[in-house]
Amino acid sequence: MNVAPLVPYTLAAIGLGAAANALELRLWTYGEPGAGLFPFLAAILLIVTSLLSTREKVPEEEAIELPRLIGYSAALAGFCLMLNIVGFALAALLFLIAVLTLIERMEWKKGILLAALFAFSTWGLFEGLLSVPLPQGMWRM
C-alpha cells in the first residue's frame, strides 16, 4: 500500500491542531502581536501548502522513507510538548539538534552549531526585535 497520498492530509490535520493550539495563546494582545500569531500563521501555511500538494500526482513506485517520516513526526511532537515546559529557545534548539544530527545525519559539531545559530537568532528576531512574546516555559527562559 502506498501511503504517499495520505501524507498531505495528515499534515493538514496536524496544521489544524497547531492552529487551534495557537489560538489559545492569543493572536493579538494590547495592540501588538501575541504569542500565538506566528504559530497560527505557520499552521495556516502548513494547511494551505499541504492541501495544494494534493493536486500533484504521486508516482506509484516512489518509496517513502518511513523511518525518516516517523523521526520527523516524533521530533515535531517532542518540540510541541517541550514548548510550554522549557520555552521556545531551548525547545527549538533541542528540536533542531535532533533533526540535523539524528535524522539528517549531519556531523555533531556542525549540527549543534547550526541548531544554536538558528534557534537563538529566531528567538532574538521575534522576542527582541519584533517584540513578539514567545512561550517561555516553566523556568521563564
C-alpha positions as CSV (number, residue, x, y, z in Angstrom):
1,M,0.0,0.0,0.0
2,N,1.3,3.4,-1.0
3,V,0.7,5.9,1.9
4,A,2.1,8.9,0.0
5,P,-1.3,10.3,-0.9
6,L,-2.3,10.3,2.8
7,V,0.7,12.5,3.9
8,P,-0.7,15.9,2.8
9,Y,-4.0,15.2,4.6
10,T,-2.1,14.1,7.8
11,L,0.0,17.3,7.6
12,A,-3.2,19.4,7.1
13,A,-4.7,17.7,10.2
14,I,-1.6,18.5,12.2
15,G,-1.8,22.1,11.0
16,L,-5.4,22.3,12.2
17,G,-4.4,21.1,15.6
18,A,-1.5,23.6,15.7
19,A,-3.8,26.5,14.6
20,A,-6.2,25.6,17.4
21,N,-3.4,25.5,19.9
22,A,-2.1,28.8,18.7
23,L,-5.5,30.4,19.1
24,E,-5.2,29.6,22.8
25,L,-2.0,31.7,23.0
26,R,-3.9,34.7,21.7
27,L,-3.1,36.2,18.3
28,W,-3.2,39.8,19.3
29,T,-2.9,41.5,22.7
30,Y,-2.8,45.1,23.7
31,G,-2.5,46.3,20.2
32,E,0.5,44.1,19.5
33,P,1.1,40.6,18.0
34,G,0.5,38.0,20.6
35,A,2.4,34.7,21.3
36,G,0.0,32.7,19.1
37,L,0.3,34.8,15.9
38,F,3.5,33.3,14.5
39,P,2.5,29.7,15.3
40,F,-1.0,30.4,13.8
41,L,0.4,31.8,10.6
42,A,2.8,28.8,10.3
43,A,-0.1,26.4,10.8
44,I,-2.1,28.1,8.2
45,L,0.8,27.9,5.8
46,L,1.2,24.2,6.6
47,I,-2.5,23.6,5.9
48,V,-2.6,25.5,2.6
49,T,0.6,24.0,1.2
50,S,-0.4,20.5,2.3
51,L,-3.7,20.8,0.6
52,L,-2.2,22.4,-2.5
53,S,0.2,19.5,-2.8
54,T,-2.7,17.0,-3.2
55,R,-3.0,18.3,-6.7
56,E,0.4,16.8,-7.6
57,K,0.5,13.3,-9.0
58,V,2.5,10.8,-6.9
59,P,4.2,8.1,-8.8
60,E,3.2,4.6,-7.6
61,E,6.8,3.4,-7.3
62,E,8.0,6.3,-5.3
63,A,9.2,5.0,-2.0
64,I,8.6,6.8,1.3
65,E,11.3,6.6,3.9
66,L,9.0,5.6,6.7
67,P,11.7,5.7,9.5
68,R,12.6,9.3,8.4
69,L,9.0,10.3,8.4
70,I,8.4,8.8,11.8
71,G,11.6,10.6,13.1
72,Y,10.4,14.0,11.9
73,S,7.0,13.4,13.4
74,A,8.5,12.4,16.7
75,A,10.8,15.4,16.7
76,L,7.9,17.7,16.0
77,A,5.7,16.1,18.6
78,G,8.6,16.5,21.1
79,F,9.0,20.1,20.2
80,C,5.3,20.8,20.8
81,L,5.4,19.0,24.1
82,M,8.6,20.9,25.3
83,L,7.4,24.3,24.1
84,N,5.4,25.2,27.2
85,I,7.8,23.3,29.6
86,V,11.2,24.7,28.6
87,G,10.2,27.6,26.4
88,F,10.8,28.4,22.7
89,A,14.5,28.9,22.6
90,L,15.5,25.6,24.3
91,A,12.7,23.6,22.6
92,A,13.8,24.9,19.2
93,L,17.5,24.2,20.0
94,L,16.7,20.6,21.0
95,F,14.4,20.1,18.1
96,L,16.9,21.3,15.6
97,I,19.8,19.3,17.1
98,A,17.6,16.1,16.9
99,V,16.6,16.8,13.3
100,L,20.0,17.8,12.0
101,T,22.1,15.2,13.7
102,L,19.8,12.2,14.2
103,I,17.5,12.4,11.1
104,E,19.7,14.2,8.6
105,R,22.9,12.6,9.8
106,M,24.9,15.9,10.0
107,E,28.1,15.9,11.9
108,W,27.5,16.6,15.6
109,K,29.6,19.8,15.9
110,K,28.2,21.3,12.8
111,G,24.6,20.3,13.7
112,I,24.8,21.7,17.2
113,L,26.3,24.9,15.9
114,L,23.7,25.4,13.2
115,A,20.9,24.5,15.6
116,A,22.1,27.1,18.1
117,L,22.5,29.7,15.4
118,F,19.0,29.2,14.0
119,A,17.2,28.7,17.3
120,F,18.7,31.7,19.1
121,S,18.6,34.0,16.1
122,T,14.9,33.1,15.6
123,W,14.2,33.8,19.2
124,G,16.2,37.0,19.1
125,L,14.3,38.2,16.0
126,F,10.8,37.6,17.3
127,E,11.3,38.3,21.0
128,G,13.9,41.1,20.8
129,L,13.5,42.9,17.5
130,L,9.8,42.4,16.8
131,S,8.6,42.2,20.5
132,V,6.5,39.1,19.8
133,P,6.3,37.2,23.1
134,L,7.2,33.5,22.6
135,P,6.5,30.7,25.1
136,Q,9.0,31.0,28.0
137,G,8.3,27.7,29.7
138,M,8.2,27.0,33.4
139,W,11.7,28.5,34.0
140,R,10.9,31.7,32.1
141,M,13.7,31.2,29.6
